[in-house]
Amino acid sequence: MRKILIIEDNVDVRENTAEILQLAGYEVITAENGKLGVDAAMHQQPELIICDIMMPLLDGYGVLHLLGKNTLTQNIPFIFLSAKSERTDIRKGMEMGADDYITKPFDDIELLNAVESRFRKLDLAHRELPHGQEGMNQLLSKIEGIHDITKIAEKQQVKIFRKKDLIFSEGDTPAGLYLLKSGKAKSYKSHELGKDLITRMLQPGDFFGYVSLLEDTDQQESSEALEDCEVLIFSKDDFFKLIFQSPAASKQFVKLLTGKIAEEEDRLLSLAYSSVRKRAADALLVLRKRYHDGGDQPFSMAISREDLANMVGTATESLIRTLSDFREEQIVEIHGSTITIKNLEKLQKMRN
């Protein structure tokens, strides 16, 4: 049974609201002023808080402020219940981080719809979101009640990049959050001696360019289209408005952005300790994992030797010699820039 805390100084309103929610199957606890309400929230950990604004000892704004500073309560959905119905009042409540605002007088259905909506969104907040744009769209669909903020999805820029076009360069000021919608791209870092290291091969649905955005620094790497690409750019300002005003959005977005960290850490370990032969095999396996369409045909991909060498972290000449060895061992076929994996098992079992 889900637990709801009602903070309301008016006895009739408090008891009537509690009765409606109890009849709907919720467990209800009540507090007659803001100070007692904060104490109840800290000790009883409700799943939802409904709070009046004008109260003795501590008003509703103060309650929301105190609960928002405590890690135990800052993510509990919060609904204001108030006779203050002016736009400025509603805006103030939502800007402080409230999830909804119900004006008095209200009817039973209005109250129950607001409560059920909060719980549906709470359930969604604990689910894993799909990768890429679908996950972003689901996240945005959950964010309601933030007045005067245009949703990110409605303001995103769409840009087309041709093969070898730079999407952004190391040292650029971040323009926003990037999402690869179609095509292939790479992210890489450049050494002062002119050598590049590919840090990530990007596929449709991948977010990128976010580390510098979140750290408020210039871009720490470059991104380039490997073929014609469509890239969505989410506004920097709107993105920060969203995550700062919605803890649930922040939590889900962190999940979206960090889904591949373990994979990247394994790759860095390989770069440090594996032979060129093993790293070349791993690079081909990474390409297959990211770009194979799942069909029965052997995986093939056109990629320049320079790009593949930059994935492996070796000189182009060393990479070419290693690929020649793989071809002689009938592990791969090579036609121009296209590499086809013939013996997947041998690649997977490659030793140092």
N, C-alpha and C positions, 0 to 999 in steps of 0.2 A: 504494500500500500504506500503510495507516494505521500510525502509529508510537505505540508504547506504552512508557512508562518504568516499570520495576519498581524500587522502592527497598525492599530487604529484606536484613537482615544474616545471616539463616540461609541457608547455601549451598544446602542441599537444597530448601528452599521456593522460593528464588529461581530455581534452575535448573529445577525442576519446573513452576513457574508460567510461566516463559519458554517452555518446551517446548510446553506446552498452547496458548499463544497463537500461537507460530510455526506449529504444525500447523494452526491455524485461519486462517492466512494473514496474520497481522499481523507488522509489523517490530517487533522488541523490543530495547530497550536496557536495561541493568541498572546498578544502583549498590548498593554493599554497605553504605552508611550514609547518614544524612540529609544530611550535609555534601556528599558527592559527588553525592547525588541532586539537591540544589538546583542545584549547578553544572551537572549534565547537563540539567536542565529549562531553565535559562537559555540554554544554548548550543545545544541540539539541538531545542528546541521540539516536544516530543511532543504528540500530540492527546489523550492520556489518561495519567494518572498513577495507579499502584497502589502504595500505600505502607504499610509496617508502622508500628506505633506505637512499640513498645519497641526502640530502637536506640541504639548508642553515638554519641558526639559530638553528635548532634542527633536528638531523637526525632521521631515523625511529626507531633505537634502543632506543633513548631517549624518543620518543613518546610512545613506548610500555612500557617502564619502568615507566613513569609518570602515564599512564592510569592504569597500574597494581597496583599502590599504592592507587588509589582512589576507594572507594567502589561503586561509581556510575557508573564507567566505567570498572572495573576490569574483569567483566564477558562478555563483548562485544566480540564476535568472531573477530579475527584479522588476516588479510592476508597480508603478505609482497609481494610487487610487485617490482622487482628489476632486473637490468642487472647483478648483482653480482651472478654468478651461480656456484662458486666453492663450493665444499662439505663443507668446513669449514665455509663459509658464511651461507649456508643453515642450518648447524648444530647449529651455533650460534643463528640464528633467532628462531629455534624451541626450543632450550634450554631456551631461554628467555621467552617462553610461547606463541609464535605465533601458530595459528591453521593451517596455510597453507603457502606455499611459491610458488609464480608464477614468473618464470624468463622471462625477456624481451628478444626478442620479443615474443609475445603470440598471439594466434588467438581468435576469438570471442567465439568459443565453449569451449576452455580451461578455459577462464574467467568465462563463465556462469556455466559450470559444477562445478567449485570451489565454486562459490557463492551459487548455489542450494544445494550443499553438506553441506555447513555450515548451511544453514537455515533448512535443514532436521534434522541435529543433534541438532540444537537449539530447534526445536519442540519436539524432543525426550527428551531433557533435562527437559522439563516441564511436561512430563508424569510420572505417577506413574509406577515404574518398578515392575514386578512380584517378588514374594518372592523367596529367595534362589538362587540356581545355575543359573536358567534361567534368573533372574534379573541381576546377575553378568555377564553372557555371553552377554546379550544385552548391558550392560554398556561398556564392553570391545570392542564390535563391533563398538561403536561410537568413540572410541579413535583412531584417525589417526594422522599422521604427527609428531609423537614423534620418532625421529630417534634413532637407536641403543639401544632401550629399548625393550626387548622381552616381549611380552604380558604375563600378569600373567597367563592366562589360559593355555599357552603352557609350563609353568614351574611348575605347581602345583604338589605337591607330593600326592600320594594316599596311605593311610595306612589302614590296617585291624586291628580292635581291637575285641578281644573276650569278652564275657560276664564277667563283673567285672574287666576288664583291665582298668588301669588308662590311660586316654588320655593325661592329664598333671596334675601336682600337684601344690597346692598353694606354692608360693615361687620360682617356676621354671622361667627361663628366657624365654619370649615368642619366639616361633620359627616362628610365622607367624599368619595369619588369618585362623581360622578353619571353615569348612563347613561340616555339617553332611549330607552325601549323602544317606545313608540308615541305618536302624536300629533305636534304641532308646538309649538315653544317658541322663545323668543328670549333672548339675553343682551345686556345693555345697560349703559351707564355714564351716570350722571346728573351734570349740571352744577349748580353752585350756584345758577344762575339758573332752574333748573327744567326745562331742556331735557335730553332724552335722546338718546343716540347708540346705535343698535343695532350691536353689535360682531359678532354672529353669529346667523344663523338656524339653528336646530337641527332636525335630522331624526332619525328612529329610527336608532339605532346610533351616535350621537354621544356622546362623553364630554365633560363640561364641569365647571367648578368646580375644575379640577385645578391651576391656576396658584397660587392661594392655598394650596392643600394642600401643594404641593411647596415653596413659599417660606416656609411656616409663618407666614402672615399672615392677617388677616381677609379676607373675600371682597372682591375688588377691583371686582366688578361685580354686577349683579342678574340673575336669570333668572325669566322669567314664562311661563306656559302660554298659547299662542295659541289652543289648543283643548284639549279633554279629553286628558290625558296620563297615561301610566304611566311612572314613573321608578324605576330601580333605584339604590340607594345602597349602595356598597361600603364596609365598615367602614374607617375611617381607620387604626386600630391594626393590623388584619390586613394591610392594603395595605402599610404600611411594613415590617412583619415580612417580608413576601414579598420586596419589592424589595431590602431590605438583606441578606437571606440568600441571594439568588440573583442573581448578576451577569447570567446569561442572561435572567432575568425582567426585570431592570432595562432591559437593552438592548432587548428586544422591546417593553416597555411604552412606552419613549420613542418608538419607531417608531410605535406606535399613536396616541400623543398628538400627535405633531408632523406627521402626514401632510398637514395642510392649511395649514401655515405659509406656503408660497409664495403660495397663493391669498389669504390674509389680507393679506400684504404688498402684493400688487397692488391690493387694495381700498383700503388706506391711501394708496397713491400716487395713486389716482384721486380720493379725497376731497381730497387736497391740491391737485391741479392741473386736474381736469376741471370742465367747466361743469355746472350743475344738470341740463340736458337730457341730457348724456352720462351723468351719474351715475344719473339716473332710468332710463335705458335699461339701464345695467349692473346696477342693482338688480333690474329685472324679469328679466334674464338669469340672475342668481344664483338668484332664486326658481325659475325654470324648471329650472335645473340641479339644484337640491336636491330639488325636489318633483315634477317631471314623472314620470309613471309609465311613460314610454317608449312609449306607444301612439301611434296615428296622429292622434288628436284634438288640436286646438290646446290649448296649456296655459292653464288657468284657475285662479285662486286668489282666495279671499275674504281680503282683508287691509285693515285700517283705513288711512285716508289718513295718520293720525298715525304709525302704525308704519312705513309706507312712507317717509314723510318722514324719520323717524328713521334709517332705513337709508341714505337718500340724504345725510343731513346737511344738511337745509335746512328752512325754515319750511313748515308744512302748506299755507299759501296758495300758496306758490311751486310746491309739488309738484302741487297741484290744477290750477294753470294749465298746467303742463307736461303733465299727463295729458290735459287738454282739447285741447292742441295735437296730442298723439299720436292722439287719437280723430279729430280733424278730418283728419289725414293718413292715417287708416285703418290705423294701426299697431296699435292696440288697440281692443277693444270694452269698454264699461263698463256694468255693470248692478248698481246698488246698490254694495256693497262688492267685488263680483267683477270682476276684471280678466282679460280674455282676450287673449292675444297673437295678432293676426291676421297680421302681417307680420314674421316672425322675422328675415328677411334685413336689413330696414331697421334693426331694433334692433341687430343685430350690426355693422352698418356705420355706426352713428351717430357723427358727428364732434362735436368741441367747438364 
